[in-house]
Amino acid sequence: MNYPVTPAVRLLRERQVAFEPRLYDYEERGGTRHSAESLGVDEHAVVKTLVMETDSRKPLVVLMHGDREVSTKTLARTLGVKAVSPCDPATAQKHTGYVVGGTSPFGTKARMPVYVERTIFGLPKIYINGGKRGFLVEIEPRVLRDVLNVEEVEVAI
């Protein structure tokens, strides 16, 4: 299968991670519901990569189930900061090197802390962005721990 070689793919190959490339037709504002439907998988197993920042403008990444939202209040409390909010697309792209809709937690430009919703590790497989719109990689959740410096959180709504 022909698939894009992104910084995320290069990192996964470098770490010798087994992954299954999954391509679909990207839809503006389609989100994880669209990618899950296109690939015929459960939206709960599609993991979104959210770039956020603290009130002191420190960037961070949150990995969340596609069918859940992040409670920024709970996240801020967990991190011991006043507030956490999503980055605007230009700022997110500056931190990650990826276009919004194609943001992968792997191979980001800047090193940022990565917070993963704890229940993601209970899934047999996850589908996470491979660094380009319309491109997910199917991996085992433990890969997140193996490749990224992650911290588990419970911040889903």
DSSP file (Angstrom, degrees, kcal/mol; ACC not computed):
  #  RESIDUE AA STRUCTURE BP1 BP2  ACC     N-H-->O    O-->H-N    N-H-->O    O-->H-N    TCO  KAPPA ALPHA  PHI   PSI    X-CA   Y-CA   Z-CA
    1    1 A M              0   0    0      0, 0.0     2,-0.5     0, 0.0     0, 0.0   0.000 360.0 360.0 360.0 137.6    0.0    0.0    0.0
    2    2 A N        +     0   0    0     19,-0.0     0, 0.0     0, 0.0     0, 0.0  -0.772 360.0 159.2 -88.9 124.8    1.2    3.4   -0.9
    3    3 A Y        -     0   0    0     -2,-0.5   132,-0.0   132,-0.0     2,-0.0  -0.974  44.1 -84.5-144.6 158.9    1.0    5.9    2.0
    4    4 A P        -     0   0    0      0, 0.0     2,-1.0     0, 0.0     5,-0.1  -0.320  29.6-137.5 -66.2 141.1    2.7    9.2    3.0
    5    5 A V        +     0   0    0      4,-0.1   126,-0.1     3,-0.1   125,-0.0  -0.829  39.2 168.0 -99.4  97.7    6.1    9.1    4.7
    6    6 A T     >  -     0   0    0     -2,-1.0     4,-2.6   124,-0.3     5,-0.2  -0.470  54.9 -95.7-101.4 171.5    5.6   11.8    7.3
    7    7 A P  H  > S+     0   0    0      0, 0.0     4,-2.2     0, 0.0     5,-0.1   0.864 128.0  55.3 -55.2 -34.4    7.8   12.6   10.4
    8    8 A A  H  > S+     0   0    0    122,-0.3     4,-2.5     2,-0.2     5,-0.2   0.937 108.2  46.2 -63.6 -47.3    5.4   10.3   12.3
    9    9 A V  H  > S+     0   0    0    121,-0.5     4,-2.6     1,-0.2     5,-0.2   0.904 111.1  52.7 -62.6 -42.2    6.0    7.4   10.0
   10   10 A R  H  X S+     0   0    0     -4,-2.6     4,-2.6     1,-0.2    -1,-0.2   0.915 110.7  47.5 -60.2 -42.8    9.7    8.0   10.1
   11   11 A L  H  X S+     0   0    0     -4,-2.2     4,-2.2     2,-0.2    -2,-0.2   0.927 111.9  49.2 -64.7 -45.0    9.7    7.9   13.9
   12   12 A L  H  <>S+     0   0    0     -4,-2.5     5,-2.9     1,-0.2    -2,-0.2   0.903 113.9  46.4 -62.0 -41.2    7.6    4.7   14.0
   13   13 A R  H ><5S+     0   0    0     -4,-2.6     3,-1.4     3,-0.2    -1,-0.2   0.921 110.2  53.4 -65.3 -43.7    9.9    3.0   11.5
   14   14 A E  H 3<5S+     0   0    0     -4,-2.6    -2,-0.2     1,-0.3    -1,-0.2   0.881 112.4  44.4 -57.6 -40.4   13.0    4.2   13.4
   15   15 A R  T 3<5S-     0   0    0     -4,-2.2    -1,-0.3    -5,-0.1    -2,-0.2   0.387 113.5-121.8 -86.0   3.1   11.6    2.6   16.6
   16   16 A Q  T < 5 +     0   0    0     -3,-1.4     2,-0.4     1,-0.2    -3,-0.2   0.896  50.5 168.6  56.4  45.3   10.6   -0.5   14.6
   17   17 A V      < -     0   0    0     -5,-2.9     2,-0.5    -6,-0.1    -1,-0.2  -0.753  35.0-128.4 -90.1 130.9    6.9   -0.2   15.5
   18   18 A A        +     0   0    0     -2,-0.4   122,-0.4     2,-0.0     2,-0.3  -0.671  41.4 163.5 -76.6 125.6    4.5   -2.4   13.7
   19   19 A F        -     0   0    0     -2,-0.5   120,-0.2   120,-0.1   118,-0.0  -0.988  35.3-137.3-143.7 155.7    1.7   -0.3   12.3
   20   20 A E  E     -A  138   0A   0    118,-2.1   118,-2.8    -2,-0.3     2,-0.2  -0.951  24.6-134.0-111.9 114.6   -1.0   -0.6    9.7
   21   21 A P  E     -A  137   0A   0      0, 0.0     2,-0.5     0, 0.0   116,-0.2  -0.506  21.2-168.4 -69.6 134.8   -1.5    2.5    7.4
   22   22 A R  E     -A  136   0A   0    114,-3.2   114,-3.1    -2,-0.2     2,-0.3  -0.941   3.1-170.6-128.3 109.2   -5.2    3.4    7.0
   23   23 A L  E     +A  135   0A   0     -2,-0.5     2,-0.3   112,-0.2   112,-0.2  -0.743  11.6 162.5-100.1 146.2   -6.1    5.9    4.4
   24   24 A Y        -     0   0    0    110,-2.2     2,-0.7    -2,-0.3    11,-0.1  -0.958  48.5 -83.7-151.2 166.5   -9.5    7.6    3.9
   25   25 A D        -     0   0    0     -2,-0.3   109,-0.1     9,-0.1    13,-0.1  -0.667  49.4-132.1 -78.6 113.5  -11.0   10.6    2.1
   26   26 A Y        -     0   0    0     -2,-0.7     2,-0.4   107,-0.2   107,-0.0  -0.362  19.6-160.8 -66.0 142.0  -10.4   13.5    4.5
   27   27 A E    >>  -     0   0    0      4,-0.1     3,-2.7    -2,-0.1     4,-0.5  -0.991  25.3-113.1-128.0 123.9  -13.5   15.7    5.1
   28   28 A E  T 34 S-     0   0    0     -2,-0.4    73,-0.0     1,-0.3     0, 0.0  -0.322 103.7  -0.5 -53.2 127.1  -13.1   19.3    6.4
   29   29 A R  T 34 S+     0   0    0      1,-0.1    -1,-0.3    -2,-0.0     5,-0.0   0.600  97.9 121.3  64.6  14.0  -14.7   19.3    9.9
   30   30 A G  T <>  +     0   0    0     -3,-2.7     4,-1.7     1,-0.1     3,-0.4   0.806  47.9 178.0 -75.8 -29.2  -15.6   15.6    9.6
   31   31 A G  H  X  -     0   0    0     -4,-0.5     4,-1.8     1,-0.2     3,-0.2  -0.042  53.0 -35.9  60.7-161.2  -13.6   14.7   12.6
   32   32 A T  H  > S+     0   0    0     34,-0.2     4,-2.6     1,-0.2     5,-0.2   0.764 133.2  64.0 -70.9 -24.7  -13.2   11.3   14.1
   33   33 A R  H  > S+     0   0    0     -3,-0.4     4,-2.4     2,-0.2    -1,-0.2   0.951 106.5  44.2 -62.4 -46.7  -16.8   10.3   13.3
   34   34 A H  H  X S+     0   0    0     -4,-1.7     4,-2.8     2,-0.2    -2,-0.2   0.925 115.0  46.8 -64.0 -45.9  -16.0   10.6    9.6
   35   35 A S  H  X S+     0   0    0     -4,-1.8     4,-2.0     2,-0.2    -1,-0.2   0.908 113.1  49.9 -65.1 -39.6  -12.7    8.8    9.8
   36   36 A A  H  X>S+     0   0    0     -4,-2.6     5,-2.4     2,-0.2     4,-1.0   0.927 113.6  45.3 -63.0 -45.5  -14.3    6.0   11.9
   37   37 A E  H  <5S+     0   0    0     -4,-2.4     3,-0.4    -5,-0.2    -2,-0.2   0.922 112.5  51.6 -63.5 -44.1  -17.2    5.6    9.4
   38   38 A S  H  <5S+     0   0    0     -4,-2.8    -1,-0.2     1,-0.2    -2,-0.2   0.867 117.8  37.7 -60.9 -37.5  -14.8    5.7    6.4
   39   39 A L  H  <5S-     0   0    0     -4,-2.0    -1,-0.2    -5,-0.2    -2,-0.2   0.511 108.1-122.6 -94.4  -5.8  -12.6    3.0    7.9
   40   40 A G  T  <5 +     0   0    0     -4,-1.0     2,-0.3    -3,-0.4    -3,-0.2   0.876  68.1 127.9  67.3  38.4  -15.5    0.9    9.4
   41   41 A V      < -     0   0    0     -5,-2.4     2,-0.3    -6,-0.2    -1,-0.2  -0.817  69.0 -87.1-123.0 164.9  -14.1    1.1   12.9
   42   42 A D    >   -     0   0    0     -2,-0.3     3,-1.8     1,-0.1     4,-0.5  -0.535  29.3-138.8 -71.6 128.1  -15.5    2.2   16.3
   43   43 A E  G >  S+     0   0    0     -2,-0.3     3,-0.9     1,-0.3    23,-0.9   0.783 102.2  67.0 -58.9 -26.4  -15.1    5.9   16.9
   44   44 A H  G 3  S+     0   0    0      1,-0.2    -1,-0.3    22,-0.2    22,-0.1   0.796 100.4  49.7 -63.7 -27.9  -14.1    5.1   20.5
   45   45 A A  G <  S+     0   0    0     -3,-1.8    82,-2.5    20,-0.1     2,-0.7   0.512  89.0  92.8 -90.7  -6.6  -10.9    3.5   19.1
   46   46 A V  E <  S-b  127   0A   0     -3,-0.9    20,-2.2    -4,-0.5     2,-0.5  -0.806  70.1-153.2 -87.1 120.3  -10.0    6.5   16.9
   47   47 A V  E     -bC 128  65A   0     80,-2.9    82,-0.6    -2,-0.7     2,-0.3  -0.835   1.2-147.5-103.6 124.3   -7.8    8.6   19.0
   48   48 A K  E     - C   0  64A   0     16,-3.1    16,-2.0    -2,-0.5     2,-0.7  -0.671   7.0-139.5 -91.2 146.4   -7.6   12.4   18.4
   49   49 A T  E     - C   0  63A   0     54,-0.3     2,-0.5    -2,-0.3    14,-0.2  -0.907  23.4-170.4-103.7 109.8   -4.4   14.4   19.0
   50   50 A L  E     - C   0  62A   0     12,-2.9    12,-2.7    -2,-0.7     2,-0.6  -0.892  12.4-151.6-109.2 128.0   -5.3   17.7   20.6
   51   51 A V  E     + C   0  61A   0     -2,-0.5    36,-2.5    10,-0.2     2,-0.2  -0.866  29.3 162.2 -99.8 122.1   -2.8   20.5   21.0
   52   52 A M  E     -DC  86  60A   0      8,-2.8     8,-2.5    -2,-0.6     2,-0.3  -0.759  23.8-144.2-129.7 173.4   -3.5   22.7   24.0
   53   53 A E  E     -DC  85  59A   0     32,-2.7    32,-2.5     6,-0.2     2,-0.1  -0.994  15.0-122.3-142.9 153.3   -1.7   25.2   26.2
   54   54 A T  E >   -D   84   0A   0      4,-1.9     3,-2.3    -2,-0.3    30,-0.2  -0.292  44.0 -93.8 -81.3 173.4   -1.7   26.2   29.8
   55   55 A D  T 3  S+     0   0    0     28,-1.5    29,-0.1     1,-0.3    -1,-0.1   0.755 129.9  56.9 -60.6 -23.3   -2.4   29.7   31.0
   56   56 A S  T 3  S-     0   0    0     27,-0.2    -1,-0.3     2,-0.1    -2,-0.0   0.183 122.6-109.5 -93.8  18.9    1.4   30.3   30.9
   57   57 A R    <   +     0   0    0     -3,-2.3    -2,-0.1     1,-0.2    27,-0.0   0.695  65.3 153.0  66.2  24.0    1.3   29.3   27.2
   58   58 A K        -     0   0    0      1,-0.0    -4,-1.9    54,-0.0    -1,-0.2  -0.752  41.2-130.9 -83.3 122.8    3.2   26.0   27.7
   59   59 A P  E     +C   53   0A   0      0, 0.0     2,-0.3     0, 0.0    -6,-0.2  -0.407  32.4 168.9 -76.3 151.0    2.1   23.6   24.9
   60   60 A L  E     -C   52   0A   0     -8,-2.5    -8,-2.8    52,-0.2     2,-0.4  -0.973  27.2-127.2-152.8 162.5    0.9   20.1   25.6
   61   61 A V  E     -Ce  51 114A   0     52,-2.7    54,-3.2    -2,-0.3     2,-0.5  -0.942  15.4-165.0-116.8 136.6   -0.7   17.2   23.7
   62   62 A V  E     -Ce  50 115A   0    -12,-2.7   -12,-2.9    -2,-0.4     2,-0.6  -0.986   6.9-155.4-119.5 128.5   -3.8   15.4   24.9
   63   63 A L  E     +Ce  49 116A   0     52,-3.0    54,-2.3    -2,-0.5     2,-0.3  -0.913  25.7 171.7-103.6 122.7   -4.8   12.0   23.3
   64   64 A M  E     -C   48   0A   0    -16,-2.0   -16,-3.1    -2,-0.6     6,-0.1  -0.949  39.6 -93.8-135.5 148.1   -8.5   11.4   23.6
   65   65 A H  E >   -C   47   0A   0     -2,-0.3     3,-1.7   -18,-0.2   -18,-0.2  -0.291  39.2-122.0 -53.7 142.2  -11.1    8.9   22.4
   66   66 A G  T 3  S+     0   0    0    -20,-2.2   -34,-0.2   -23,-0.9   -22,-0.2   0.800 110.7  50.7 -59.5 -30.6  -12.8   10.2   19.2
   67   67 A D  T 3  S+     0   0    0    -24,-0.3     2,-0.3   -21,-0.2    -1,-0.3   0.215 104.9  69.4 -96.2  16.0  -16.2   10.0   20.8
   68   68 A R    <   -     0   0    0     -3,-1.7     2,-0.3   -24,-0.1    -4,-0.1  -0.891  68.0-138.8-128.6 160.8  -15.2   11.9   24.0
   69   69 A E        -     0   0    0     -2,-0.3    88,-2.2    -5,-0.0     2,-0.5  -0.745  24.8-111.1-111.2 164.4  -14.3   15.5   24.8
   70   70 A V  B     -H  156   0B   0     -2,-0.3     2,-1.1    86,-0.2    86,-0.2  -0.834  18.3-137.6 -95.8 129.8  -11.6   16.8   27.2
   71   71 A S     >  -     0   0    0     84,-3.3     4,-2.5    -2,-0.5     5,-0.2  -0.773  17.0-168.5 -82.1 104.5  -12.6   18.5   30.4
   72   72 A T  H  > S+     0   0    0     -2,-1.1     4,-2.5     1,-0.2    -1,-0.2   0.813  85.2  56.8 -66.7 -28.5  -10.1   21.4   30.3
   73   73 A K  H  > S+     0   0    0      2,-0.2     4,-2.3     1,-0.2    -1,-0.2   0.950 110.0  43.1 -65.0 -48.6  -11.1   22.2   33.9
   74   74 A T  H  > S+     0   0    0      2,-0.2     4,-2.8     1,-0.2    -2,-0.2   0.902 114.3  51.4 -63.8 -40.9  -10.2   18.7   35.1
   75   75 A L  H  X S+     0   0    0     -4,-2.5     4,-2.4     2,-0.2    -2,-0.2   0.932 109.3  49.5 -62.2 -46.1   -7.0   18.7   33.0
   76   76 A A  H  X>S+     0   0    0     -4,-2.5     5,-2.4     2,-0.2     4,-1.0   0.925 112.6  48.0 -58.8 -45.2   -6.0   22.1   34.5
   77   77 A R  H ><5S+     0   0    0     -4,-2.3     3,-0.6     1,-0.2    -2,-0.2   0.932 111.1  51.0 -59.5 -46.4   -6.6   20.7   38.0
   78   78 A T  H 3<5S+     0   0    0     -4,-2.8    -1,-0.2     1,-0.2    -2,-0.2   0.871 115.1  42.5 -59.0 -39.2   -4.7   17.5   37.2
   79   79 A L  H 3<5S-     0   0    0     -4,-2.4    -1,-0.2    -5,-0.2    -2,-0.2   0.564 110.3-122.0 -86.1  -9.1   -1.7   19.6   36.0
   80   80 A G  T <<5 +     0   0    0     -4,-1.0     2,-0.3    -3,-0.6    -3,-0.2   0.861  69.5 125.3  70.0  36.2   -1.9   22.1   38.8
   81   81 A V      < -     0   0    0     -5,-2.4    -1,-0.3    -6,-0.2    -2,-0.1  -0.799  69.9-117.0-120.7 166.7   -2.3   25.1   36.5
   82   82 A K  S    S-     0   0    0     -2,-0.3     2,-0.3     1,-0.2    -6,-0.1   0.923  88.1  -7.6 -68.5 -44.4   -5.0   27.8   36.4
   83   83 A A        -     0   0    0     -7,-0.1   -28,-1.5    -8,-0.1     2,-0.4  -0.993  49.5-158.0-154.2 155.3   -6.3   27.0   32.9
   84   84 A V  E     +D   54   0A   0     -2,-0.3   -30,-0.2   -30,-0.2    -8,-0.1  -0.998  21.2 172.0-133.7 134.7   -5.8   24.8   29.8
   85   85 A S  E     -D   53   0A   0    -32,-2.5   -32,-2.7    -2,-0.4    -2,-0.0  -0.982  38.0 -92.6-142.0 155.7   -7.3   25.7   26.4
   86   86 A P  E     -D   52   0A   0      0, 0.0   -34,-0.3     0, 0.0     2,-0.2  -0.348  43.2-118.7 -63.5 144.3   -7.0   24.5   22.8
   87   87 A C        -     0   0    0    -36,-2.5   -36,-0.1     1,-0.1   -34,-0.0  -0.504  30.0-107.0 -76.2 151.8   -4.3   26.2   20.7
   88   88 A D     >  -     0   0    0     -2,-0.2     4,-2.7     1,-0.1     3,-0.4  -0.448  39.6-101.0 -72.7 159.1   -5.4   28.0   17.6
   89   89 A P  H  > S+     0   0    0      0, 0.0     4,-2.3     0, 0.0     5,-0.2   0.841 120.9  50.9 -53.1 -40.2   -4.6   26.2   14.4
   90   90 A A  H  > S+     0   0    0      2,-0.2     4,-1.9     1,-0.2     5,-0.1   0.915 113.3  44.9 -66.1 -42.1   -1.5   28.3   13.5
   91   91 A T  H  > S+     0   0    0     -3,-0.4     4,-2.2     2,-0.2    -1,-0.2   0.913 112.4  51.9 -66.7 -43.3    0.0   27.9   17.0
   92   92 A A  H  X S+     0   0    0     -4,-2.7     4,-2.3     1,-0.2     6,-0.4   0.910 110.9  48.4 -59.1 -42.7   -0.7   24.1   17.0
   93   93 A Q  H  X S+     0   0    0     -4,-2.3     4,-2.8    -5,-0.2    -1,-0.2   0.874 108.2  54.3 -66.6 -37.0    1.0   23.9   13.6
   94   94 A K  H  < S+     0   0    0     -4,-1.9    -1,-0.2     1,-0.2    -2,-0.2   0.910 113.8  41.9 -62.5 -42.2    4.0   25.8   14.9
   95   95 A H  H  < S+     0   0    0     -4,-2.2    15,-2.7     1,-0.1    -2,-0.2   0.864 128.7  27.1 -72.0 -37.3    4.4   23.4   17.8
   96   96 A T  H  < S-     0   0    0     -4,-2.3    13,-1.2     2,-0.2    -3,-0.2   0.779  89.1-131.6-100.1 -29.9    3.8   20.2   15.9
   97   97 A G  S  < S+     0   0    0     -4,-2.8     2,-0.3     1,-0.3    -4,-0.1   0.470  73.9 111.9  84.2   2.4    4.8   20.9   12.3
   98   98 A Y  S    S-     0   0    0     -6,-0.4    -1,-0.3    -5,-0.1     2,-0.3  -0.822  72.3-116.4-111.4 150.1    1.5   19.3   11.3
   99   99 A V    >   -     0   0    0     -2,-0.3     3,-2.6    32,-0.2    32,-0.1  -0.619  46.3 -95.0 -77.4 139.8   -1.6   20.9    9.7
  100  100 A V  T 3  S+     0   0    0     -2,-0.3    -1,-0.1     1,-0.3    33,-0.1  -0.331 118.4  35.8 -56.5 133.5   -4.7   20.7   11.9
  101  101 A G  T 3  S+     0   0    0     31,-0.1    33,-0.5    -3,-0.1    -1,-0.3   0.173 118.3  56.9 100.8 -14.8   -6.6   17.6   10.9
  102  102 A G  S <  S+     0   0    0     -3,-2.6     2,-0.5    31,-0.2    -3,-0.2   0.035  73.5 138.8-132.1  24.3   -3.3   15.8   10.2
  103  103 A T        -     0   0    0    -54,-0.2   -54,-0.3    -5,-0.2    26,-0.3  -0.614  28.0-174.5 -81.3 123.6   -1.7   16.2   13.7
  104  104 A S        -     0   0    0     -2,-0.5    26,-0.1     2,-0.2    -6,-0.1  -0.863  29.6-138.9-110.9 148.9    0.1   13.2   15.0
  105  105 A P  S >  S+     0   0    0      0, 0.0     3,-0.5     0, 0.0     2,-0.4   0.653  85.9  84.0 -77.5 -12.5    1.6   12.9   18.4
  106  106 A F  T 3  S+     0   0    0     23,-0.3    -2,-0.2     1,-0.2   -98,-0.2  -0.728  97.6   7.0 -92.7 135.9    4.6   11.2   16.8
  107  107 A G  T 3  S+     0   0    0     -2,-0.4    -1,-0.2     1,-0.2   -99,-0.1   0.823  80.9 172.5  71.0  32.3    7.4   13.2   15.2
  108  108 A T    <   -     0   0    0     -3,-0.5   -12,-0.2     1,-0.1   -11,-0.2  -0.393  39.3-124.8 -72.8 153.7    6.3   16.6   16.4
  109  109 A K  S    S+     0   0    0    -13,-1.2     2,-0.3    -2,-0.1   -13,-0.2   0.942  95.8  41.3 -63.0 -49.6    8.6   19.6   15.9
  110  110 A A  S    S-     0   0    0    -15,-2.7     2,-0.5   -16,-0.0    -2,-0.1  -0.755  90.0-116.7 -99.7 147.4    8.7   20.6   19.5
  111  111 A R        +     0   0    0     -2,-0.3    -2,-0.0    -4,-0.1   -15,-0.0  -0.724  45.0 171.2 -79.8 125.4    8.9   18.2   22.4
  112  112 A M        -     0   0    0     -2,-0.5    37,-0.2   -54,-0.0   -52,-0.2  -0.959  39.8 -97.3-134.0 152.0    5.8   18.5   24.5
  113  113 A P        -     0   0    0      0, 0.0   -52,-2.7     0, 0.0     2,-0.5  -0.448  38.3-146.6 -64.8 143.2    4.3   16.6   27.4
  114  114 A V  E     -ef  61 150A   0     35,-1.1    37,-2.2   -54,-0.2     2,-0.5  -0.964  10.5-165.3-118.7 122.3    1.7   14.0   26.1
  115  115 A Y  E     -ef  62 151A   0    -54,-3.2   -52,-3.0    -2,-0.5     2,-0.5  -0.918   7.3-163.2-108.6 127.9   -1.3   13.2   28.3
  116  116 A V  E     -ef  63 152A   0     35,-2.6    37,-2.5    -2,-0.5     2,-0.2  -0.934  27.3-114.3-116.5 129.8   -3.3   10.1   27.4
  117  117 A E  E >   - f   0 153A   0    -54,-2.3     3,-2.1    -2,-0.5     4,-0.4  -0.460  32.7-130.7 -57.8 122.6   -6.8    9.3   28.6
  118  118 A R  G >  S+     0   0    0     35,-2.9     3,-1.6     1,-0.3     4,-0.2   0.805 100.7  61.7 -50.8 -41.2   -6.2    6.2   30.7
  119  119 A T  G >  S+     0   0    0      1,-0.3     3,-1.4    34,-0.2    -1,-0.3   0.660  85.7  76.6 -66.9 -15.2   -9.0    4.0   29.2
  120  120 A I  G X  S+     0   0    0     -3,-2.1     3,-1.6     1,-0.3    -1,-0.3   0.863  87.6  60.7 -60.2 -34.8   -7.2    4.2   25.7
  121  121 A F  G <  S+     0   0    0     -3,-1.6    -1,-0.3    -4,-0.4    -2,-0.2   0.634  94.4  64.3 -70.4 -11.8   -4.7    1.6   27.1
  122  122 A G  G <  S+     0   0    0     -3,-1.4    -1,-0.3    -4,-0.2    -2,-0.2   0.544  83.1  96.2 -85.3  -8.0   -7.6   -0.8   27.6
  123  123 A L  S <  S-     0   0    0     -3,-1.6     3,-0.1    -4,-0.3    -3,-0.0  -0.550  72.6-138.0 -83.9 148.0   -8.3   -1.0   23.8
  124  124 A P  S    S+     0   0    0      0, 0.0     2,-0.3     0, 0.0    -1,-0.1   0.898  87.2   5.0 -70.0 -38.7   -6.9   -3.9   21.7
  125  125 A K        -     0   0    0     15,-0.2     2,-0.3    16,-0.1    15,-0.2  -0.980  66.8-158.7-141.7 150.6   -6.0   -1.5   18.8
  126  126 A I  E     - G   0 139A   0     13,-3.0    13,-2.4    -2,-0.3     2,-0.5  -0.937  12.1-142.1-129.2 159.4   -6.2    2.3   18.2
  127  127 A Y  E     +bG  46 138A   0    -82,-2.5   -80,-2.9    -2,-0.3     2,-0.3  -0.980  31.0 169.8-119.9 116.8   -6.3    4.4   15.1
  128  128 A I  E     -bG  47 137A   0      9,-2.4     9,-3.4    -2,-0.5   -80,-0.1  -0.933  41.6 -81.6-133.6 152.2   -4.3    7.6   15.4
  129  129 A N  E     - G   0 136A   0    -82,-0.6   -23,-0.3    -2,-0.3     7,-0.3  -0.198  27.5-156.3 -59.0 137.6   -3.2   10.3   13.0
  130  130 A G  E     -     0   0A   0      5,-2.9  -121,-0.5     2,-0.4  -122,-0.3   0.257  59.3 -83.1 -97.4   9.9   -0.1    9.4   10.9
  131  131 A G  E    S+     0   0A   0      4,-0.3     2,-0.3     1,-0.2   -32,-0.2   0.625 103.9  73.0 102.5  14.6    0.8   13.0   10.2
  132  132 A K  E >  S- G   0 135A   0      3,-0.6     3,-1.5   -31,-0.1    -2,-0.4  -0.981  87.7 -93.6-155.6 147.3   -1.4   13.9    7.3
  133  133 A R  T 3  S+     0   0    0     -2,-0.3  -107,-0.2     1,-0.3   -31,-0.2  -0.398 113.4  20.2 -61.0 134.6   -5.1   14.6    6.7
  134  134 A G  T 3  S+     0   0    0    -33,-0.5  -110,-2.2  -109,-0.1     2,-0.4   0.689 104.0 104.9  80.7  18.8   -6.9   11.4    5.7
  135  135 A F  E <   +AG  23 132A   0     -3,-1.5    -5,-2.9  -112,-0.2    -3,-0.6  -0.907  39.1 168.5-140.1 109.2   -4.1    9.1    7.1
  136  136 A L  E     -AG  22 129A   0   -114,-3.1  -114,-3.2    -2,-0.4     2,-0.4  -0.815  23.6-140.5-111.2 156.4   -4.4    7.1   10.3
  137  137 A V  E     -AG  21 128A   0     -9,-3.4    -9,-2.4    -2,-0.3     2,-0.6  -0.969  11.7-139.3-115.5 136.3   -2.1    4.4   11.6
  138  138 A E  E     +AG  20 127A   0   -118,-2.8  -118,-2.1    -2,-0.4     2,-0.3  -0.837  40.4 152.0 -93.8 120.8   -3.5    1.3   13.4
  139  139 A I  E     - G   0 126A   0    -13,-2.4   -13,-3.0    -2,-0.6  -120,-0.1  -0.887  50.7 -93.5-140.3 168.4   -1.3    0.4   16.3
  140  140 A E    >   -     0   0    0   -122,-0.4     3,-2.0    -2,-0.3     4,-0.4  -0.702  39.3-122.4 -81.4 141.7   -1.4   -1.2   19.7
  141  141 A P  T >> S+     0   0    0      0, 0.0     3,-1.9     0, 0.0     4,-0.6   0.813 107.7  69.9 -56.1 -31.8   -2.0    1.4   22.5
  142  142 A R  H 3> S+     0   0    0      1,-0.3     4,-2.4     2,-0.2     3,-0.4   0.754  82.4  74.6 -60.9 -21.3    1.2    0.3   24.3
  143  143 A V  H <> S+     0   0    0     -3,-2.0     4,-2.8     1,-0.2     5,-0.5   0.856  87.6  61.3 -56.7 -34.9    3.1    1.9   21.4
  144  144 A L  H <> S+     0   0    0     -3,-1.9     4,-2.1    -4,-0.4    -1,-0.2   0.925 109.2  40.9 -57.5 -44.3    2.1    5.3   22.9
  145  145 A R  H  < S+     0   0    0     -4,-0.6    -2,-0.2    -3,-0.4    -1,-0.2   0.880 116.0  50.7 -69.9 -38.8    4.0    4.3   26.1
  146  146 A D  H  < S+     0   0    0     -4,-2.4    -2,-0.2     1,-0.1    -1,-0.2   0.873 124.3  25.0 -67.6 -38.1    6.9    2.8   24.1
  147  147 A V  H  < S+     0   0    0     -4,-2.8     2,-0.3    -5,-0.2    -2,-0.2   0.788 119.0  49.8-102.2 -33.2    7.5    5.7   21.8
  148  148 A L  S  < S-     0   0    0     -4,-2.1     2,-1.3    -5,-0.5   -42,-0.1  -0.719  79.8-118.2-109.3 158.2    6.2    8.8   23.6
  149  149 A N        +     0   0    0     -2,-0.3   -35,-1.1   -37,-0.2     2,-0.2  -0.769  54.3 177.5 -91.2  92.3    6.8   10.1   27.1
  150  150 A V  E     -f  114   0A   0     -2,-1.3     2,-0.4    -5,-0.2   -35,-0.2  -0.637  29.0-158.4-106.2 157.0    3.2    9.9   28.2
  151  151 A E  E     -f  115   0A   0    -37,-2.2   -35,-2.6    -2,-0.2     2,-0.3  -0.999  24.1-127.7-126.8 132.2    1.3   10.5   31.4
  152  152 A E  E     +f  116   0A   0     -2,-0.4     2,-0.3   -37,-0.2   -35,-0.2  -0.601  33.3 174.4 -81.5 139.3   -2.1    8.9   32.0
  153  153 A V  E     -f  117   0A   0    -37,-2.5   -35,-2.9    -2,-0.3     2,-0.5  -0.901  32.6-138.1-135.6 165.2   -5.0   11.1   32.9
  154  154 A E        +     0   0    0     -2,-0.3   -37,-0.1   -37,-0.2   -76,-0.1  -0.818  54.8 126.1-125.3  90.9   -8.7   10.9   33.5
  155  155 A V        +     0   0    0     -2,-0.5   -84,-3.3   -81,-0.0   -80,-0.2   0.144  30.2 130.8-133.4  17.6  -10.2   14.0   31.9
  156  156 A A  B      H   70   0B   0    -86,-0.2   -86,-0.2     1,-0.1   -88,-0.0  -0.473 360.0 360.0 -79.1 146.4  -12.8   12.6   29.4
  157  157 A I              0   0    0    -88,-2.2   -87,-0.1    -2,-0.2    -1,-0.1   0.264 360.0 360.0-118.1 360.0  -16.4   13.9   29.3
